[in-house]
Amino acid sequence: MAIRTARLSVLATAILATLPFHAGAVRIDYSIDAGFERDDNVLMSPTDPQDSNALRAGLGFVLAEATSTVQANVGGRVEYWNYVDGPQTNGLEGSLTGRLDWFIVPQAFSFTVEDSLEMRPIDRFVPDTSDNRQRVNVLSLGPNVQFNWSRALRGRAELRWIDTRAAETDDIESQRMAATVHAIRELNPTSVLTFSVRGQDVDYRHDIIARDHRRYDAYARYDQELRHLGVGLAAGYSWVDYADGSSASHPLLRGRLTWAPGPRNTVAAEAAHQLTDASESAIAGIGDVTSVPDRLSTASITVNSSVYEEDRLEFHWTHHRQRLDFTLGSYYERIDFLDDTAFDETRRGVLAQVSYRLTPTLDLRSYADIARSEFPGLDLRTDDKRYGLGLARQWSRRWSGALHYMHYRRSGDGTFGDARQNVWYLSVTYRNH
């Protein structure tokens, strides 16, 4: 199964390679890093802590192009872990996220490729280690047709073939066809109103466990972008018709707000109340990669074929000064699976990050992440606290080094138990820019 997932990523790469990139317009940034990690409780055992020493080598990259023919933004990372001692096995892990738009006939016909490859837990109730992570890949591709009915009114039709693979969780593997039609009305130079209708047919490879279904979404969206304020609001409805004759429906509500009152402060908030699933969530999460990834793209949600109801709220405040960067955030997410209530989960937490430039070449970095997860179907709860501190030294334009320390504390019921972990990591990094 891991081989098939890897082949799908190769397929996405091959598709990208056949598209017309312009050498002079392509920007490729990358970093190569190596380091040594010491972990005093690698399996997060409440009663029998086991040490681990490991060597890590990593490669991260960002590819970007913006021309009249191609617009692309792809970022990824590959890591190899060599465990000198400890209970874990050596392994190669990778992640990739990106989107490419090929404008075959400008303002009329284009082709889109999107890919999301991330690491997800095999068993949500087992500690997050390399032996409990799997590759989940979602590849989406298809044509787009644009209609320009008038200066203020235009349309867009999209057709997508979507393939989902997982290294270990077979029941999520599926293929789907999705078609979307948008009618877009420009109200004024800063605001747009969009009416959208979407339908998709989902065919699982193992439909004894998973349920084939058709899904339909209809919604209206309002977006406004001002100099200091950005607003997006969407409202509609979703319907799911299963092959066995049952059905489900749910309101669709989404909202976003970005506010930059000055050059030093930015506030961002996002909310959602909707039906979704693992594949759709992965594609929806693809965004612009602005810097070379220094860690793998991971997700903590259980990989499950079931459609689920999602309530999500996120808030971030960022403050920037000449030598200080500060971020404070909070989040809430409730996941309610339609088919399997055992994996229902509610998560809430707060996080803070501080970076302070001690000297022109030396940065002090710290963070705190406090979260609570509840599993009502299993009557379980866990509290997670992570605190980190690090020093980063820029030796030259391209070479840097860092020393990081992380303390993790877990308090949990039943399966989880209470445990503590201390991790030290020393690394050296080379960047081409």
C-alpha positions as CSV (number, residue, x, y, z in Angstrom):
1,M,0.0,0.0,0.0
2,A,2.8,2.4,0.8
3,I,4.2,1.7,-2.7
4,R,0.8,2.7,-4.3
5,T,0.7,5.9,-2.3
6,A,4.2,6.7,-3.4
7,R,3.3,6.0,-7.1
8,L,0.5,8.4,-6.9
9,S,2.9,11.2,-5.8
10,V,5.1,10.2,-8.7
11,L,2.1,10.5,-11.0
12,A,1.5,14.1,-9.7
13,T,5.1,14.9,-10.2
14,A,5.1,13.5,-13.7
15,I,2.0,15.5,-14.7
16,L,3.7,18.7,-13.4
17,A,6.8,17.9,-15.4
18,T,4.9,17.7,-18.7
19,L,3.4,21.2,-18.3
20,P,5.1,24.2,-19.9
21,F,7.4,25.8,-17.3
22,H,9.5,28.7,-18.4
23,A,13.0,28.3,-17.1
24,G,13.7,31.9,-16.6
25,A,10.4,32.4,-14.7
26,V,10.7,29.5,-12.3
27,R,12.0,30.1,-8.8
28,I,13.2,27.1,-6.8
29,D,14.2,27.7,-3.2
30,Y,15.5,24.8,-1.1
31,S,17.2,23.9,2.1
32,I,19.2,20.8,3.2
33,D,19.5,20.1,6.9
34,A,20.9,17.4,9.2
35,G,20.7,17.0,12.9
36,F,20.8,14.9,16.1
37,E,17.7,14.3,18.3
38,R,17.6,13.0,21.9
39,D,14.2,11.9,23.3
40,D,13.8,10.6,26.8
41,N,10.3,9.1,26.3
42,V,9.9,8.4,22.6
43,L,6.7,6.3,23.0
44,M,5.1,8.6,25.6
45,S,4.7,5.7,28.0
46,P,3.2,6.6,31.4
47,T,5.1,3.8,33.2
48,D,8.1,2.7,31.1
49,P,9.9,5.6,29.4
50,Q,12.3,4.6,26.7
51,D,15.2,6.8,25.4
52,S,15.9,7.3,21.8
53,N,18.8,8.8,19.9
54,A,18.3,9.6,16.2
55,L,20.1,11.2,13.2
56,R,17.9,13.1,10.8
57,A,18.5,14.4,7.3
58,G,15.9,16.6,5.5
59,L,15.3,18.4,2.2
60,G,12.7,21.1,1.8
61,F,11.8,23.0,-1.3
62,V,9.4,25.6,-2.8
63,L,8.8,25.9,-6.6
64,A,7.0,28.9,-7.9
65,E,6.2,30.4,-11.3
66,A,3.9,33.2,-12.3
67,T,3.5,33.9,-16.1
68,S,0.7,34.4,-18.5
69,T,0.7,30.7,-19.3
70,V,1.5,29.0,-16.0
71,Q,0.9,29.8,-12.3
72,A,2.4,27.3,-9.9
73,N,3.1,27.1,-6.2
74,V,4.4,23.8,-4.8
75,G,6.2,23.0,-1.6
76,G,7.4,19.8,0.0
77,R,9.8,18.1,2.4
78,V,11.5,14.7,2.7
79,E,13.0,13.4,5.9
80,Y,15.1,10.3,6.7
81,W,15.4,9.2,10.3
82,N,18.1,6.8,11.4
83,Y,17.6,5.7,15.0
84,V,20.9,4.9,16.7
85,D,19.0,3.2,19.5
86,G,15.5,3.0,20.9
87,P,12.3,1.1,20.0
88,Q,11.6,2.8,16.7
89,T,12.6,1.8,13.2
90,N,14.4,3.8,10.5
91,G,12.2,5.4,8.0
92,L,11.7,7.9,5.1
93,E,8.8,10.3,5.4
94,G,7.6,13.0,3.0
95,S,4.9,15.7,2.5
96,L,3.9,17.8,-0.5
97,T,1.3,20.5,-1.1
98,G,0.8,22.6,-4.2
99,R,-1.4,23.8,-7.1
100,L,-0.6,24.5,-10.7
101,D,-2.8,26.3,-13.2
102,W,-2.0,26.0,-16.9
103,F,-3.8,28.6,-19.0
104,I,-4.2,26.9,-22.4
105,V,-6.5,29.6,-23.8
106,P,-6.1,32.8,-21.7
107,Q,-9.3,33.9,-20.0
108,A,-11.2,31.0,-21.5
109,F,-9.7,27.5,-20.9
110,S,-7.3,26.2,-18.3
111,F,-6.1,23.0,-16.6
112,T,-5.5,22.6,-12.8
113,V,-3.5,20.1,-10.9
114,E,-3.6,20.0,-7.0
115,D,-1.9,17.6,-4.7
116,S,-1.8,17.1,-1.0
117,L,0.5,14.5,0.6
118,E,0.7,14.6,4.4
119,M,1.5,12.3,7.3
120,R,-1.5,11.2,9.4
121,P,-1.8,8.9,12.4
122,I,-2.6,5.2,11.8
123,D,-4.1,4.8,15.3
124,R,-5.4,8.1,16.9
125,F,-5.1,6.5,20.4
126,V,-1.4,5.6,20.0
127,P,1.4,8.2,20.6
128,D,2.5,10.1,17.5
129,T,5.7,8.4,16.4
130,S,7.2,7.5,13.1
131,D,5.8,3.9,13.5
132,N,2.3,5.3,13.9
133,R,2.2,7.6,10.8
134,Q,1.2,6.9,7.3
135,R,1.2,8.8,4.0
136,V,-2.2,10.0,2.8
137,N,-2.2,11.5,-0.7
138,V,-5.0,13.3,-2.5
139,L,-4.5,14.2,-6.2
140,S,-7.0,16.4,-8.0
141,L,-6.9,17.4,-11.6
142,G,-9.1,18.7,-14.4
143,P,-10.2,21.4,-16.8
144,N,-11.7,24.8,-16.2
145,V,-13.9,26.9,-18.6
146,Q,-14.5,30.6,-18.1
147,F,-17.4,32.6,-19.5
148,N,-17.3,36.4,-19.7
149,W,-20.9,37.4,-20.1
150,S,-20.3,41.1,-19.4
151,R,-17.7,43.4,-17.7
152,A,-19.3,42.7,-14.3
153,L,-20.7,39.2,-14.7
154,R,-18.7,36.1,-15.5
155,G,-18.9,32.3,-15.0
156,R,-16.6,29.4,-14.4
157,A,-17.1,25.7,-14.8
158,E,-14.8,23.1,-13.2
159,L,-14.5,19.4,-13.7
160,R,-12.2,17.4,-11.3
161,W,-11.0,13.8,-11.1
162,I,-9.9,13.2,-7.5
163,D,-7.9,10.1,-6.3
164,T,-7.3,9.4,-2.6
165,R,-4.7,6.9,-1.4
166,A,-3.4,5.9,2.1
167,A,-0.5,3.7,3.0
168,E,-2.3,1.7,5.7
169,T,-6.0,2.7,5.9
170,D,-7.5,1.0,2.9
171,D,-11.1,2.1,3.5
172,I,-10.4,5.7,2.7
173,E,-9.1,4.9,-0.9
174,S,-11.5,6.3,-3.4
175,Q,-12.0,8.0,-6.8
176,R,-14.5,10.7,-7.3
177,M,-15.7,13.0,-10.1
178,A,-16.7,16.5,-9.2
179,A,-18.3,19.3,-11.2
180,T,-18.7,22.9,-10.1
181,V,-20.3,25.9,-11.7
182,H,-19.8,29.5,-10.4
183,A,-21.6,32.7,-11.4
184,I,-19.5,35.6,-10.3
185,R,-20.8,39.2,-10.0
186,E,-18.5,42.1,-9.4
187,L,-20.5,44.5,-7.3
188,N,-17.7,47.2,-7.2
189,P,-13.9,47.3,-7.5
190,T,-13.6,45.8,-3.9
191,S,-16.4,43.3,-3.5
192,V,-17.6,40.2,-5.4
193,L,-20.7,38.0,-5.0
194,T,-20.5,34.4,-6.2
195,F,-23.3,31.8,-6.6
196,S,-21.9,28.2,-6.7
197,V,-23.4,24.7,-7.3
198,R,-21.3,21.6,-6.9
199,G,-21.9,17.9,-7.4
200,Q,-19.6,14.9,-6.8
201,D,-19.8,11.1,-7.1
202,V,-17.6,9.2,-4.7
203,D,-16.7,5.6,-5.4
204,Y,-14.7,3.8,-2.6
205,R,-12.5,0.8,-3.5
206,H,-13.7,-1.1,-0.4
207,D,-17.3,-0.2,-0.3
208,I,-18.1,-3.0,2.2
209,I,-16.7,-0.7,4.9
210,A,-17.1,2.7,3.3
211,R,-20.3,3.9,1.7
212,D,-20.4,5.2,-1.9
213,H,-22.4,8.4,-2.1
214,R,-23.2,11.4,-4.1
215,R,-22.9,14.9,-2.6
216,Y,-24.4,18.2,-3.7
217,D,-23.6,21.7,-2.4
218,A,-25.3,25.0,-3.2
219,Y,-24.1,28.3,-1.7
220,A,-23.6,32.0,-2.1
221,R,-20.4,33.8,-1.2
222,Y,-19.6,37.4,-0.6
223,D,-16.0,38.7,-0.6
224,Q,-14.7,42.2,0.0
225,E,-11.0,43.3,0.1
226,L,-10.2,46.8,1.4
227,R,-6.8,48.3,2.2
228,H,-6.9,47.2,5.9
229,L,-9.8,44.8,6.0
230,G,-10.8,41.6,4.2
231,V,-14.1,39.8,4.6
232,G,-15.5,36.5,3.2
233,L,-19.0,35.1,4.0
234,A,-20.6,32.0,2.5
235,A,-24.0,30.4,3.2
236,G,-25.8,27.5,1.6
237,Y,-26.7,23.8,2.0
238,S,-25.2,20.3,1.5
239,W,-27.0,17.0,0.7
240,V,-25.5,13.5,0.7
241,D,-27.3,10.6,-1.0
242,Y,-25.8,7.2,-0.1
243,A,-25.9,4.2,-2.5
244,D,-27.8,2.2,0.1
245,G,-30.8,4.6,-0.1
246,S,-30.1,6.7,3.1
247,S,-29.4,10.4,3.0
248,A,-28.2,13.3,5.1
249,S,-28.3,17.1,4.8
250,H,-26.6,20.0,6.6
251,P,-26.3,23.8,6.4
252,L,-23.1,25.2,5.0
253,L,-21.7,28.3,6.7
254,R,-18.2,29.8,6.3
255,G,-16.6,33.0,7.3
256,R,-13.2,34.7,7.3
257,L,-11.9,38.1,8.5
258,T,-8.5,39.7,8.2
259,W,-7.7,43.1,9.7
260,A,-4.4,45.0,9.5
261,P,-4.9,48.2,11.5
262,G,-1.3,49.1,11.0
263,P,2.1,47.8,9.7
264,R,2.8,46.0,13.0
265,N,-0.4,44.1,13.7
266,T,-2.6,41.6,11.8
267,V,-5.7,39.9,13.1
268,A,-7.2,36.9,11.3
269,A,-10.3,34.8,12.1
270,E,-11.9,31.9,10.3
271,A,-15.1,29.9,11.0
272,A,-16.9,27.0,9.4
273,H,-20.1,24.9,10.0
274,Q,-20.3,22.3,7.2
275,L,-20.2,18.7,5.9
276,T,-16.8,17.5,4.7
277,D,-14.5,14.5,4.6
278,A,-10.8,13.7,4.7
279,S,-10.2,14.0,1.0
280,E,-12.1,17.3,0.6
281,S,-10.5,18.8,3.7
282,A,-7.0,18.0,2.3
283,I,-7.7,19.7,-1.0
284,A,-9.4,22.7,0.7
285,G,-6.3,23.1,2.9
286,I,-3.9,23.7,0.0
287,G,-2.6,27.3,0.1
288,D,0.3,29.3,-1.1
289,V,3.7,28.0,0.2
290,T,5.6,31.2,1.0
291,S,8.7,29.7,2.6
292,V,10.7,26.4,2.4
293,P,9.1,23.9,4.8
294,D,11.3,23.0,7.8
295,R,9.0,20.3,9.0
296,L,6.6,17.7,7.5
297,S,3.0,18.5,6.9
298,T,1.0,16.5,9.4
299,A,-2.6,16.3,10.7
300,S,-3.9,14.8,13.9
301,I,-7.4,13.9,12.7
302,T,-8.2,10.3,12.2
303,V,-8.2,9.0,8.6
304,N,-11.8,7.9,8.0
305,S,-13.9,7.4,4.9
306,S,-17.0,8.8,6.6
307,V,-18.5,12.2,5.8
308,Y,-18.5,14.3,9.0
309,E,-20.0,17.4,10.4
310,E,-17.4,20.0,11.2
311,D,-17.6,23.1,13.5
312,R,-14.4,25.1,13.4
313,L,-13.2,28.4,14.7
314,E,-9.7,29.9,14.5
315,F,-8.2,33.2,15.6
316,H,-4.7,34.6,15.2
317,W,-3.1,37.9,16.2
318,T,0.4,38.7,14.9
319,H,2.6,41.6,16.2
320,H,5.8,42.6,14.5
321,R,8.5,45.0,15.6
322,Q,12.1,45.5,14.5
323,R,13.5,42.7,16.7
324,L,10.4,41.0,18.0
325,D,7.7,38.8,16.4
326,F,4.8,37.6,18.4
327,T,1.8,35.4,17.6
328,L,-1.1,34.5,19.8
329,G,-3.8,32.1,18.5
330,S,-6.7,30.0,19.6
331,Y,-8.8,27.3,17.9
332,Y,-11.9,25.1,18.4
333,E,-12.9,22.2,16.2
334,R,-15.7,19.6,16.6
335,I,-15.8,16.6,14.3
336,D,-18.9,14.4,14.2
337,F,-18.7,11.4,11.8
338,L,-22.0,10.4,10.2
339,D,-21.1,6.7,10.2
340,D,-18.6,6.0,13.0
341,T,-19.2,7.9,16.3
342,A,-16.2,6.2,18.0
343,F,-13.9,8.7,16.3
344,D,-16.0,11.8,17.1
345,E,-13.6,14.4,18.6
346,T,-13.7,17.9,20.0
347,R,-10.5,19.9,20.1
348,R,-9.7,23.3,21.6
349,G,-6.5,25.0,22.4
350,V,-4.4,28.2,22.6
351,L,-0.9,28.8,21.3
352,A,1.8,31.5,21.5
353,Q,5.0,32.0,19.6
354,V,7.7,34.6,20.3
355,S,10.9,35.3,18.3
356,Y,13.4,37.9,19.5
357,R,16.6,38.9,17.7
358,L,19.4,39.1,20.3
359,T,22.0,40.1,17.8
360,P,22.0,40.5,14.0
361,T,22.9,36.8,13.7
362,L,21.3,35.2,16.8
363,D,17.6,34.6,17.4
364,L,15.8,33.4,20.6
365,R,12.6,31.5,19.9
366,S,9.9,30.1,22.2
367,Y,6.4,28.7,22.0
368,A,3.6,27.3,24.1
369,D,0.8,25.1,22.9
370,I,-2.0,24.0,25.3
371,A,-4.8,21.8,23.9
372,R,-7.6,19.6,25.1
373,S,-9.1,16.7,23.0
374,E,-12.4,14.9,24.0
375,F,-13.8,11.7,22.4
376,P,-17.4,11.6,23.5
377,G,-18.1,8.2,21.8
378,L,-15.4,6.6,24.0
379,D,-15.7,8.8,27.1
380,L,-12.1,9.8,26.8
381,R,-10.2,13.0,27.3
382,T,-6.6,14.1,27.0
383,D,-4.8,17.4,27.9
384,D,-1.7,18.2,26.0
385,K,0.9,20.9,26.8
386,R,4.0,21.7,24.7
387,Y,6.6,24.2,25.6
388,G,9.6,25.0,23.4
389,L,12.8,27.1,23.5
390,G,15.5,27.5,20.9
391,L,18.5,29.4,19.7
392,A,19.2,29.9,16.0
393,R,22.5,31.2,14.7
394,Q,23.1,32.6,11.2
395,W,26.7,31.8,10.4
396,S,26.7,33.1,6.9
397,R,24.2,34.0,4.2
398,R,23.4,30.4,3.5
399,W,24.6,28.4,6.6
400,S,22.8,28.4,10.0
401,G,22.6,26.2,13.1
402,A,20.0,25.7,15.8
403,L,19.5,24.1,19.2
404,H,15.9,23.4,20.3
405,Y,14.3,22.0,23.4
406,M,10.7,20.8,23.8
407,H,8.9,19.7,26.9
408,Y,5.6,17.8,26.3
409,R,3.2,16.8,29.1
410,R,0.1,14.7,28.6
411,S,-2.8,14.1,31.1
412,G,-5.3,11.6,29.8
413,D,-8.0,9.1,30.7
414,G,-7.9,5.3,30.1
415,T,-5.9,4.5,26.9
416,F,-3.8,7.7,27.1
417,G,-2.6,8.0,30.7
418,D,-0.2,10.6,32.1
419,A,3.2,11.0,30.5
420,R,6.1,13.5,30.1
421,Q,8.6,13.9,27.4
422,N,11.8,16.0,26.8
423,V,13.3,16.4,23.4
424,W,16.6,18.1,22.4
425,Y,17.5,18.7,18.8
426,L,20.7,20.1,17.3
427,S,20.7,20.9,13.6
428,V,22.7,22.5,10.8
429,T,21.0,23.9,7.7
430,Y,22.1,25.1,4.2
431,R,19.8,27.3,2.1
432,N,20.3,28.3,-1.5
433,H,18.9,31.8,-0.9
